[in-house]
Amino acid sequence: MTTEATMRKLTAEDPETRSADVLASNIEQLKTLFPEAVTEGRIDFDVLKQLLGGAVDGREEKYGLNWHGKRRARQLALTPSNGTLRPCPEDSVDWDTTQNLMIEGDNLEVLKLLQKSYAGRVKLIYIDPPYNTGKDFVYPDKYDDNLSTYLRYTGQVSDEGFKTSSNTEASGRFHTNWLNMMYPRLKLAKALLSRDGLIFISIDDGEVGSLREICDDVFGEECLICQFVWIKKRKGSHLSDTHRSMTEYVLAYARTKEGLALYGEGAYSDKLQPLVKKTNTVKELCFPACTVTTTLDDGEYAAGDRGEGESRLKFLTPFAVADGAIAGALQVSGPFVWTQAKLNAEMALGTSVHLSSRFGFNVGRHDQAEKFKAPSSLIDKAGTNEDAYEELASLFGVERVFAFAKPVSLIRYLVQTVTNSVRSGIVLDFFAGSGTTAHAVASLNVADGGNRRFILVQLPQRLDPDEAEHRVAAEFCAGLRKPLNVAEITKERLRRAAKKIKTESPMFAGDLGFRVFKLDSSNIREWDPDRNNLPASLEESVDHLKANRTEADILYELLLKLGLDLCVPIEKKRLSGKDVHSVGGGVLIVCLADEITRDQVGPLAEGIVAWHEALAPAGDTTCVFRDSAFADDVAKTNLAAILEQHGLANVRSL
Ligand SMILES: C[S@@+](CC[C@H](N)C(=O)[O-])C[C@H]1O[C@@H](n2cnc3c(N)ncnc32)[C@H](O)[C@@H]1O
């Protein structure tokens, strides 16, 4: 047995144990672009300036929005989080199968924690932040310790002296507070978007000017798609002395300029139709030569089953892709909408068919370019606030549970404009409120058989039964015997919306569940030291997994810190008397048993090796054990050595 094998203990300094380090990744990107300007990990500004020539702006007074705290707000986005997300299956629906997430927590911390797993993977973000009307609550970020602020706010640790109140115009920092809250969140949100992704932000007259400026700063003014005007009311409100406010805005930005161009392609057009419908009987269709364009990579494709869920297709003959087109005839069997005769007639009229590569083989009819309809800058038929009011009242059976909801149809329209052609992708809303975005995603999936996923983030904002605008919601939560906070309303909305959809569309077999996670401090003491009592905190870290946390808590923290999707399947097996978990089909193997004796090392390692072989994961596997489980270093080294002999070289302990 080799003695060189080691089980590396993950420490607080390890990049593997932290949320994404945005600063380090920025430097890495600079290094790739300008290697000459980076020496020994530091930037040489003089060299960088030379490389950028006349594009450098050295003037003192610059164009753009500045406010007190901007520098700090930027820094806030760069500081890693020392929190985690704890799974909460008891609040969830269809925990084992769902791909949707509902996360309770302050969205700044949560956006940081999601970076490793979801950076560059989100297709669409919709947010409807507090509009800063002078009456709404603006979350008070604390630069030096945002997570403890949160834990105090939510009452998870003593909250002496911690006050929350609305951001009032009298505060003297009215716009500043709001901008400081929005800016770091938008920066983190951008990093989550895919290159063809986009963000929609609802806002009213009050902050639209400054929001547009910070979005120009964060996303680039060249990535602005449109400042859509949404007709929000059928009847005029009289809140202002100067005018009746009938509209508000939806600012839309693309993540990249390429994404901007793609927006048109996926844009809403009632002529663009899927050619596959889950409920149809299976037919065989022959697509004549040169009629199918595709986003599949160039190459040879074998016959066989492709696609996911409902849109599963069987390719009856092999085919080749070159330059985004399939040259030969394509024979496919699947639940098609058209017959062969209809297909032939359409082809004769010049209709082309597009085979998407995004999520399996979805075949959709692409309308002729000249019939393409880009979305109007006026959104006038996508529901109003009155609709939202009625929708919620009918779902909850009581009025005014949540005051500022958007109508399902508005968000559904926005989601459709982006995901119409692919009918898939992750939709994120990190100011979830009553959860309308999730409802909109589910209802769109029902309508077109898509499999879009959602991620919601909502603060468990306290509901005070003594405050007029909270009273109904607080009573509602109390009636459910739930804590009095807004996140409980969000989850209840999702449950009720799912039930309604099931009743109305009993044939729908798509995903109506959601996994609940809650923001908390790390499960690992060393990664979350008590700043006020460092010596004691270090002593306790002999077994540095916190005593009141479960194996599942630790397992999901590993998923987050190693950058795995929070919905990947996890299997559990008993191997020589120990619980062992395989995550994502063997990408991560975790055993958190309290004790592993020298005698148990051999059988346990062999069990893991055999399971790993059976799973045959595509990439490298990381194995993780509890550091304090081993009687001594010999046991640890032996285990690492056996695993290494069988190709499992990434072995870690906690
Ligand atoms: C205007 S509402 C969103 C309404 C939503 N579009 C709907 O249709 O129900 C804004 C929500 O953001 C939440 N929020 C405010 N600050 C937050 C923060 N720091 N983290 C997470 N949620 C926050 C508020 O609790 C509120 O529910």
The ligand as an ORCA input file, in Angstrom:
! r2SCAN-3c Opt
* xyz 0 1
  C     -42.712     44.137     -4.368
  S     -42.471     42.644     -3.582
  C     -42.432     41.469     -4.898
  C     -43.800     41.048     -5.309
  C     -43.826     39.916     -6.298
  N     -43.406     40.304     -7.597
  C     -45.218     39.325     -6.385
  O     -45.795     39.304     -7.458
  O     -45.728     38.892     -5.362
  C     -40.788     42.699     -3.034
  C     -40.441     41.563     -2.088
  O     -39.039     41.560     -1.862
  C     -38.804     41.132     -0.538
  N     -37.462     41.577     -0.121
  C     -37.061     42.818      0.243
  N     -35.753     42.822      0.585
  C     -35.310     41.552      0.420
  C     -34.051     40.921      0.612
  N     -32.986     41.597      1.059
  N     -33.952     39.602      0.355
  C     -35.027     38.900     -0.095
  N     -36.247     39.438     -0.284
  C     -36.392     40.757     -0.035
  C     -39.912     41.776      0.256
  O     -40.125     41.043      1.438
  C     -41.082     41.675     -0.712
  O     -41.828     40.517     -0.452
*
